[in-house]
Amino acid sequence: MVIIGILGIIAFFAFVLLIIGIVFLFLKIRKVTAIWFVSSGGAVLLISLFVFSGAFLYYINQETSVKTQVEEETSASSKDEFYEDYEDEYDELAFGMKGKSSEQAIVQVSKPQVQKLDERGLDKAYQIEVTIQNKSSEPIYVSAKDFYLYNYGKDDYPTVLKKDYFHEKIETGKTANFNIYYKYIGKGELEVEYDNLIWHE
């Protein structure tokens, strides 16, 4: 910005010099001086304008680059915060491991298996086995729809089927075992989410 200011001052004085030279030529006085004023003032003005334009474009380019960099850093920071919050919010487990839910229940989920629902195997479903032990001082209510199955390959959540649908109150100290069936949507890496727990391979 300082350079642009200096160039602006030089261009202004060159312009004044050019005007004086033109006036002298028009009035036909001091022709040599007038010609020198016009030539030198015009040359300096032209050079100043070129340099001024280049410096201004460079400044604009730098400002745009800095703005873009700040936006990228802000976006990256937001993503990092999101994943940090995600990791803090959920406990990640391998299939078959036990985890403690926010309701103080010990939950275990098996690796999803593909089951044939008819003899010809045309109708399929994902099946998971769930074990929940209520360790809290209050009953907890559990439904099959509390468990979300996610297929990374299809980027979708299969719906829960009505077959052997589970919805039950589990008393304090009691354990419940049940299966959940989901609509088969194809192959893909699978993940199961329940409350604050996530199971994956």
VEXDREN-2710 file (C-alpha; in Angstrom, 1 decimal):
% VEXDREN-2710
k/r/px/py/pz
1/MET/0.0/0.0/0.0
2/VAL/2.9/2.4/0.7
3/ILE/4.4/1.7/-2.7
4/ILE/1.0/2.4/-4.3
5/GLY/0.8/5.7/-2.5
6/ILE/4.3/6.8/-3.6
7/LEU/3.5/5.8/-7.2
8/GLY/0.3/7.8/-7.0
9/ILE/2.2/10.9/-5.8
10/ILE/4.8/10.5/-8.6
11/ALA/2.1/10.1/-11.2
12/PHE/0.3/13.2/-10.0
13/PHE/3.4/15.4/-10.2
14/ALA/4.2/13.9/-13.7
15/PHE/0.7/14.7/-14.8
16/VAL/1.1/18.3/-13.5
17/LEU/4.4/18.6/-15.4
18/LEU/2.7/17.3/-18.5
19/ILE/-0.1/19.9/-18.2
20/ILE/2.4/22.7/-17.7
21/GLY/4.3/21.6/-20.8
22/ILE/1.1/21.5/-22.9
23/VAL/0.2/25.0/-21.7
24/PHE/3.6/26.3/-22.5
25/LEU/3.3/24.8/-26.0
26/PHE/-0.1/26.3/-26.5
27/LEU/1.0/29.7/-25.4
28/LYS/4.2/29.3/-27.6
29/ILE/6.5/30.3/-24.7
30/ARG/9.7/28.5/-23.7
31/LYS/9.4/25.8/-26.4
32/VAL/12.4/23.9/-25.3
33/THR/11.3/23.8/-21.7
34/ALA/7.7/22.9/-22.8
35/ILE/8.9/20.0/-24.9
36/TRP/11.1/18.8/-22.0
37/PHE/8.1/19.0/-19.6
38/VAL/5.8/17.2/-22.0
39/SER/8.2/14.4/-22.9
40/SER/9.5/13.8/-19.4
41/GLY/6.2/14.3/-17.7
42/GLY/4.4/12.0/-20.2
43/ALA/7.1/9.3/-19.9
44/VAL/7.1/9.3/-16.1
45/LEU/3.3/9.3/-16.0
46/LEU/3.1/6.4/-18.4
47/ILE/5.7/4.4/-16.5
48/SER/4.0/5.2/-13.2
49/LEU/0.7/4.1/-14.5
50/PHE/2.1/0.7/-15.6
51/VAL/3.9/0.2/-12.3
52/PHE/0.9/1.3/-10.4
53/SER/-1.4/-1.1/-12.3
54/GLY/1.0/-4.0/-11.6
55/ALA/1.4/-3.2/-7.9
56/PHE/-2.4/-2.8/-7.5
57/LEU/-3.1/-6.2/-9.2
58/TYR/-0.4/-7.8/-7.1
59/TYR/-2.0/-6.4/-3.9
60/ILE/-5.4/-7.6/-5.0
61/ASN/-4.0/-11.1/-5.7
62/GLN/-2.3/-11.2/-2.3
63/GLU/-5.4/-10.2/-0.5
64/THR/-7.5/-12.8/-2.4
65/SER/-4.9/-15.5/-1.6
66/VAL/-4.8/-14.6/2.1
67/LYS/-8.6/-14.6/2.3
68/THR/-8.8/-18.0/0.6
69/GLN/-6.1/-19.4/3.0
70/VAL/-8.0/-18.1/6.0
71/GLU/-11.3/-19.7/4.7
72/GLU/-9.5/-23.0/4.1
73/GLU/-7.9/-22.9/7.6
74/THR/-11.3/-22.1/9.1
75/SER/-13.0/-24.9/7.2
76/ALA/-10.2/-27.4/8.3
77/SER/-10.5/-26.2/11.9
78/SER/-14.3/-26.7/11.8
79/LYS/-13.8/-30.2/10.4
80/ASP/-11.2/-31.0/13.1
81/GLU/-13.6/-29.8/15.8
82/PHE/-16.4/-31.9/14.4
83/TYR/-14.4/-35.1/14.4
84/GLU/-13.0/-34.3/17.9
85/ASP/-16.6/-33.8/19.1
86/TYR/-17.6/-37.0/17.3
87/GLU/-14.9/-39.0/19.0
88/ASP/-15.7/-37.5/22.4
89/GLU/-19.4/-38.2/21.9
90/TYR/-19.2/-41.9/20.9
91/ASP/-17.3/-44.9/22.2
92/GLU/-16.0/-46.9/19.2
93/LEU/-15.9/-50.7/19.6
94/ALA/-15.2/-53.7/17.4
95/PHE/-18.1/-56.1/16.8
96/GLY/-18.5/-58.5/19.7
97/MET/-17.1/-56.1/22.3
98/LYS/-19.2/-54.9/25.2
99/GLY/-19.7/-51.2/25.9
100/LYS/-21.5/-49.1/28.5
101/SER/-24.4/-46.9/27.3
102/SER/-25.4/-43.5/28.7
103/GLU/-28.2/-45.4/30.6
104/GLN/-25.6/-47.5/32.4
105/ALA/-26.4/-50.6/30.3
106/ILE/-23.8/-53.1/29.2
107/VAL/-24.4/-53.6/25.4
108/GLN/-22.9/-56.2/23.1
109/VAL/-23.6/-56.3/19.3
110/SER/-22.4/-59.1/17.0
111/LYS/-21.0/-58.6/13.5
112/PRO/-23.9/-58.3/11.0
113/GLN/-24.6/-61.4/9.0
114/VAL/-26.6/-61.7/5.7
115/GLN/-29.6/-64.1/6.2
116/LYS/-31.8/-65.7/3.6
117/LEU/-35.5/-65.0/4.4
118/ASP/-36.9/-67.4/1.9
119/GLU/-35.9/-70.8/0.4
120/ARG/-34.7/-69.4/-2.9
121/GLY/-32.6/-66.7/-1.2
122/LEU/-34.2/-63.9/-3.2
123/ASP/-35.2/-62.1/0.0
124/LYS/-32.3/-61.3/2.3
125/ALA/-31.7/-59.3/5.4
126/TYR/-28.8/-58.2/7.6
127/GLN/-29.0/-59.8/11.1
128/ILE/-27.4/-58.6/14.3
129/GLU/-27.5/-60.3/17.7
130/VAL/-27.8/-57.9/20.7
131/THR/-27.3/-58.5/24.4
132/ILE/-28.2/-55.8/26.9
133/GLN/-27.7/-56.0/30.7
134/ASN/-29.4/-53.2/32.7
135/LYS/-26.9/-52.0/35.3
136/SER/-28.8/-48.9/36.2
137/SER/-31.2/-48.4/39.1
138/GLU/-34.1/-47.8/36.8
139/PRO/-35.8/-49.8/34.1
140/ILE/-34.8/-49.0/30.5
141/TYR/-36.9/-49.2/27.4
142/VAL/-35.2/-50.6/24.3
143/SER/-36.5/-50.9/20.8
144/ALA/-35.0/-52.5/17.7
145/LYS/-35.3/-49.1/16.0
146/ASP/-32.8/-47.7/18.6
147/PHE/-30.1/-49.6/16.8
148/TYR/-29.0/-48.0/13.5
149/LEU/-27.2/-50.0/10.8
150/TYR/-25.1/-48.0/8.3
151/ASN/-23.8/-49.4/5.0
152/TYR/-20.8/-47.3/3.9
153/GLY/-20.8/-48.9/0.5
154/LYS/-24.3/-47.7/-0.2
155/ASP/-24.1/-44.6/2.0
156/ASP/-27.5/-45.5/3.5
157/TYR/-29.3/-46.8/6.6
158/PRO/-31.3/-50.0/5.9
159/THR/-34.7/-50.0/7.5
160/VAL/-35.6/-52.4/10.3
161/LEU/-37.8/-55.3/9.3
162/LYS/-40.8/-56.4/11.4
163/LYS/-39.5/-60.0/11.6
164/ASP/-39.0/-60.8/15.3
165/TYR/-39.3/-57.1/16.1
166/PHE/-38.1/-56.2/19.6
167/HIS/-39.5/-53.6/21.9
168/GLU/-39.3/-54.2/25.6
169/LYS/-38.7/-52.8/29.1
170/ILE/-35.6/-54.2/30.7
171/GLU/-35.8/-54.2/34.5
172/THR/-32.8/-53.4/36.8
173/GLY/-30.3/-56.2/36.8
174/LYS/-32.0/-58.1/34.0
175/THR/-30.5/-59.1/30.6
176/ALA/-32.2/-59.2/27.3
177/ASN/-31.1/-61.1/24.2
178/PHE/-32.6/-60.5/20.8
179/ASN/-32.0/-60.3/17.0
180/ILE/-32.6/-57.4/14.7
181/TYR/-33.2/-57.7/11.0
182/TYR/-32.6/-55.0/8.5
183/LYS/-33.5/-54.7/4.8
184/TYR/-30.7/-56.0/2.6
185/ILE/-29.4/-53.2/0.3
186/GLY/-26.2/-54.8/-0.9
187/LYS/-22.6/-55.4/0.1
188/GLY/-20.6/-52.8/1.9
189/GLU/-18.7/-52.0/5.2
190/LEU/-21.3/-52.0/8.0
191/GLU/-21.5/-50.1/11.2
192/VAL/-24.0/-50.3/14.1
193/GLU/-24.9/-47.4/16.3
194/TYR/-26.8/-47.4/19.6
195/ASP/-26.9/-44.5/22.0
196/ASN/-23.3/-43.4/22.6
197/LEU/-21.8/-46.6/21.2
198/ILE/-20.6/-47.5/17.7
199/TRP/-19.5/-51.0/16.5
200/HIS/-17.6/-51.6/13.4
201/GLU/-14.9/-53.9/11.9
END
